[in-house]
């Protein structure tokens, strides 16, 4: 159940995806990064020809580029000089940077010197590729800025110095503002340059060329640190103390593994340094983090920076815990029945949705569930991790959708409301319990609490059910559509709660005319009153019925409130005349079913919502049938 | 031999911190306790320097579940910081273990009385242990009681598959128990079969990583007082 190990295995299982750029619908790109590589937004692209001469350059619009990186450069910050091995900022890669007025923080340590030494070592190593050698040949000449100026990419001021920021005063002398000044680079010297080498034989761009990735990986591999026991795999391999950040997105500083004991009580006591406490191999750290980043981009869901991730080890899609049946149907490419025949066993619909993922339940197919979040900017925590067989996971998911289920009508599909049966999406549960304006913080907290209910079959926390119940009992506080949604979700939660009781009561959507439960009967009465009054009101009259308006106090004092409701029904009964006979009769029939002494003022239990929903549905269905005949 | 002990240990939460998340990150529990954690629990029940515990087997009774909590750990610089720690929830284990005499304490050879230690251990266990029991970390209170190892129903009883739980820390080799002036950490690949985890003996662990040199603390006869002496001092018979 080691999460790092499973991430590492996921990487190994998807080696064919390494370096492949995939575009998301939102036009954002993501890649399964090769080891020792990262991504950066490039601002300028410089192309070198086969003789190691400058060919052309162009300004890019913030293009994400896959670049090689060392441990040091990946975590460089502040004034530290730590060049990337190949593509880097102008201040690192231009040999004539100082000549054109570039500022160097420490004259002892010129960034270009360090950069070109590193590049030389790589270019002269047995792992070097032709393209790399051309780039090195060119950069060694130290004339990048000169060439970029000649190519009119960057501009010099009257003292032949680099213009760091564009000022309107230059416009008069130098003409239009060149695009590089609006490319996103804060200053010209921090513009990120990527190099390409053009040759007809191998048209692949340098940053997409697998030969280039492999070249750097092989070169860097022999420069790695000491061997140590890896706590994830148990093998002895070159280890690392630096771990990836930018896990959730490019601006994310939080790390999953970090070592810091100059502040904070962490490992101190038994160990003197973090190295004594633990070791992890460079390869495992890189691959596990890269796989995680890739998975988050591919199928993670982020709510207020909290990441919810479900993935399988067999590359087949797995349903998410936070989806409802409609989502699942859509993801598995199945048709949704618009108006399902509601009285046949509902479980079919759920079964069919999940069956889509069951197709090839190969041996050892497994599912991982991971939730990540950070409390502070620097550190990230695994809030939840679970590893289980796919079959068990799907069974649990099916169980959840069968037990925490009701009939819902709030989902829209092609501009039409559809009715579906199953468990509501966790996000919708949050809105039902805390209102549609619930902050993302609350939503993410609830989602994390619901996951164990789904995956481990735990009971839904009472506070969530109570909260949804109370909101559903108070329809006047919200708009109609919102109340309807809250009502069906509350019913789903209540149903699950009752199933979990020791006696295990099962309540279903179709009306139970046998039940003598007083709350259920009261709920039914309320529904009949609602339907009766609604029927008497014209189509244009959209105001709430008395039954709905008194719902909240009805739940508290049913006996007394019912008198009020019944009294206010009389004008409508009169208006409808004989049309109301059926419903009036029904009220008497339901009232008849009360056991002695049950018709009192004790607050209603949650069952009354079920009775209300089922009775109302039954009446409307009957009406439809009547009109059809 | 009368040196075996069987007991169950349970609690609402447990945090057997994965060392990777301990050195500066946010603590996350291993999915099952380490050998060393169980040894610590046993030593809380009853321990004397004369004896050394060997943990034989562990049985995981409840499903492995996690729950995170927001905590406010102390900061060296003063005050607190914010963190999310992830605990195991609702844990229940059965343990089978035994004790042996610590051969590296020849000064305590006079105390090597198997029956005595066995009886005290059983009595201590019945009383719930001599010291506080905690599951991995101090904030996770645990409870122990005697039980027959393997009795009762466990969650993983019917799980036919062998679950590989990854490489985990087994425990530490302390100089006073190994006779080697070195602190080292043992790792092992953990497998769980129907909830049972059989621990290899410390000497059988193949992955051993040296941490640093360490000398055992030395004791002299002036440092320790025998029970007989104490009894005499107190004026007993």
Interface residues (C-beta under 8 A of the other chain):
Chain A: X1 X2 X3 X4 X5 X228 X229 X230 X231 X232 X233 X234 X255 X256 X257 X258 X259 X260 X261 X262 X263 X264 X265 X266 X267 X270 X271 X272 X274 X276 X277 X278 X279 X280 X371 X373 X374 X375 X376 X379 X380 X381 X382 X383 X384 X385 X386 X389 X448 X452 X456
Chain B: X19 X20 X21 X22 X23 X24 X25 X26 X27 X28 X31 X63 X64 X65 X66 X67 X68 X70 X73 X74 X75 X76 X77 X81 X82 X83 X84 X85 X86 X89 X161 X163 X165 X166 X167 X168 X169 X172 X183 X187 X188 X189 X207 X209 X211 X212
